Amino acid sequence: MSVRNVLWLWWKLLVLVSLTLCVLAFLKLQNYSLSDSELSSSTSSISSRSRAVDYTGNPKVAFLFLVRRNLPLDFLWGNFFENADTGNFSIYVHSEPGFVFDESTTRSTFFFNRQLTNSIKVAWGESSMIQAEKLLLGAALDDPANQRFVLLSDSCVPLYNFSFIYNYLMASPRSFVDSFLDKKDVRYNPRMSPYIPMRKWRKGSQVIAP
């Protein structure tokens, strides 16, 4: 084979590789666009219910508990809410479907019948956790008095009294979300895709205060 033929073959191979890379890049951009669209549509129901009008009444803090079943530290939270004005807070609990908070399942009357009626089965590390959080936020947004939202797990405890936390959250213009990219983290499960693509996987605390 002559040098000219070899150069011609290399040239065709280079063109073919370039075209392949262009197609892959285009598909990747399309995937990003679709993901953003899905994210926008999944949150539109919440954002449309959020702050349609400015609320002028007494603002409340919504405490959103995402628990496995019952709330083992309910007695601590009962003491926390004991001296608070009931007009300053709301309580929402996402537990396993069918679980009811009453005198037989909780030691604090503050949690009586505070469970969501549309709760779902939740598994750690799966998108069901995100769906449960969205259900809690959606329920809290139905009350326009809720102006601050605190997402909590069943192992969280209050370190300050209610008045301190209420005044601090109401005075702060910021949201508190612990989330960061840990390049050494190996806990990502491919089964989370496509709901949680690897490029959006972050490490952080479930507890937030937006």
Disulfide bonds with the S-S distance in Angstrom:
none
